[in-house]
Amino acid sequence: MTELLAIVSRDADYYLMLEHILKEAGYRTTLVDIPSEAVQTAEERDAAAIIVDCQPGSQILSDIAFSLKERGLASKVTLIALVAEKTAYLDILKANVDESFTRPMRPKRLLSYLHGAIGNTSDETRSRLPPIFDDMKLDAEGRRVLVRGTPINLSPIEFRLLNALMGDAGRVLSRAELIGIAWPQGAFVEPRTVDVHIGRLRRALKRALGRDVIRTVPKVGYAIDIA
């Protein structure tokens, strides 16, 4: 049976869009429009993840994170925040979510993360994933990368950079895009700093995989080589 994802949102149209994307990827979904019932719903229906439509000024995310911890479900249920613009980044950090994505987001990023974090039993879905995913998978809970089952150590920034590149496999991400994904909102980061972290990430992956999978596009940015 495919994994169930509980989506917490009061926006029915947004839920229907997510439902369509996730169903096409082989997941089942259920809408939770009363946030206080999110954890209970996830527990009763054995949901693999709770995806929260997080709006500025809302306490929903922290309340759900606290409830998961209180019920002993924090290690069992993956908590994901879909963060609207102007939502305080500090609030996301305090909630200690497993992963967050700033809206608008590319669906590939969310699907890549879900595949690495909770898997997917759909053979059809797996067949559409780039070949690199056969060798390298993201362990979201442990904040690490597994190469043929063996973990390699990455810094939090390097992990987020890799997550972004794998989520948009084959597309070139600019340094500005990578800064927005891997560093806290509002942080001043020079493009050269991105190059340094990408260089460390590239070397770590090359040692583990035996080949270079990060492609540099001069004056543009970086991409994961999926060939």
N, C-alpha and C positions, 0 to 999 in steps of 0.2 A: 504494500500500500504506500502511496506517495505521502510525503510529509505534509502536516497541516500547519498553516501559519495563521495566527490570530492578528488581525489588523485593527488597530485602535484609531478610529477617526469619526468625526461628526460630519464629514463631508462625503455624502453618498456618491457623488460623481467621481471624486478622487479614489474612493474605494473600488468602484467599478473598473476604473482604469487599471489600478494595481491588480485586481482580480484577473483581468484579461491577460496581462503580462505574465503573471505568475502561473496561471493555468496553462498558458502556452509553453511554459518552461517545465511543466510537470508537477506543480504543487497544487495543493488544495488550500482554500482560504475560508475564513469566517470573519464576519464583521462584528466588532465590539464597539457599539456606539455609546455605551455607558462605561467610561474609563475605569471606574471603581470595580467593575466586574471582569476586567481583563485577566487578572491572574487566576481568578476562580475558573473562568472559561478555559484558559490554557491548561489548568490542572485537570479539570473534568474531561476535557476532550483530547488530552495528551498532545497538545500543540508543541511543535519543536521550537517555535520562535514567536515572539510578540513584536510586531512592527508598529511603532507609534508615530502617528502624524502629529508632530510636535510644533505648536504655535508659540510665538513670543509671549512671555509672561505666564505661561501655563506651568502648573505644578504636576501635571499628569505624569511626566517621565520619572521624576524623582519618587512620586508615590508608588508607581508600578515597580521601580527598582527596589524600593524598601520592602514592598509586599513580597516580592520574589525571594529576597534574602530572609525575611521573617518566616516564610513557609519552607525554607530550605530548598528552593527551586532555582536559585541563581546559577548553579552549575549545570542544570538540566535544560533550562529554557533560555535560548539566546534572545537578548534584548537589543533591538535595533531602533534607532531614532532617525526619522526622516525630518530633517530640521528646516523649517521655513527661514527665509532671510530675516535678519535682525534678531534672531533668537540668541540670547547670551551664551557664548561658547562656554563660559564658566559653569553655567547651569548643566550643560551636557557632561562636563568633566565630573561634577559633583554627583551626578546620577550614576556614574560608573557603568555606562552602557557598554555592551560588547562592541558595537560599531555604530557610527553615525554617518549620514549622507546629507549634504546640503542641497536643498531643492532650489532650482530644478536640477535633476540628476539624470544621468544616462542609465536606462534600465540595465544595460550590460554590467555596470558596476555592482548593482544590487544582486543580480543573478550570479555573478562570479563569486561574490562574498557568500551568498547562501549555499552555493555548491561546495565551497571550501569549509564552511562552518557546520552545516548540518547534512550535506550530501543530498542526493536525489536518487530515488530508485527507478526513475524513468530511463530505460535504455535509449529511447529516442532522443531524450534531452542530452544524455552523455555523448551520443554520436555526433551532436552538433558542436561540441566544445572543441576549441583548438587543440592540436596534438600536445602542446606543452603541458596541458593540464593532466596528461597521463603520467608525467614524471614529477610534477611539482604541484603541491596543493597547499592552501592556506589553512592553518589551524587557528581560527579566530579566537577561541577561548584561551589558548596558550600563548597567543600573540607570537606565533612562530611559523616558519615555513617548513614543510616536509618534502624532501626530495627523495623519491622512491622509498618513502616511509622513514627516512632518517632526518631528524630535525637539524636545521642550521640556525645559528643565532644571528638576529638582526636587531638593530636599535629600533625604537618605536617609529622614528621618522622613516627609516629604511623600509620597515614593514608597511607603512601607509603608502609609500611611494610604489612598492611592488604591488600592493593591492589595487592601486589606481591603474597601473600599467596593465595588470592582468584583467582588470575589469573592462578595459577598452582595448583588448588584445589586437594588435595590428595597426591601431591608430596612433599617430604621433601626438603626444601631449606636450604642450609648450611648457616652458619653465614657469610661466605665470600660473598656468593651470595646476601644475604640480605643487607650487607654493600654496595655492588656495586649498589644496586637498590635504597636504601632509603637515602643514604648520598651523598653529592657532590663528583664528581670525584676528586681523589687526597687527600681527607680528611683522616686523620689517626684516625681510630676507632678501639678500642679494642673489642674483642669478648664479653667481659663482658658487654660492653655498649649495645650490641644487646640484651643480656639477660634482662637487666633492662627495655628497651623499650618494649620488648615482654611481660614482666611481667605486665606492665601497660596496654598494649593493652588487654591482657588476662582478667585482672580484669574488665576492662570497658565492654568488650563483655559479660562476664559472668553475670554481673549485669543486662545487658539489655536483654539477651537471656534466662537467667535462667539455663544455662549449659555451660560447658567449651568446646569450639570448636577448641582451638589451642592445637595441640599434640606436645609434646617434644620428640625427639629421642635423647637420651643421646649420646654425643660426635659427633653428626651429625648435627642436626639443628631442624627446626620446620616445621609443616604442618598444614593446616586447615583440621579438621576432617569433612568429608562430609557424614559420615554414618548417 
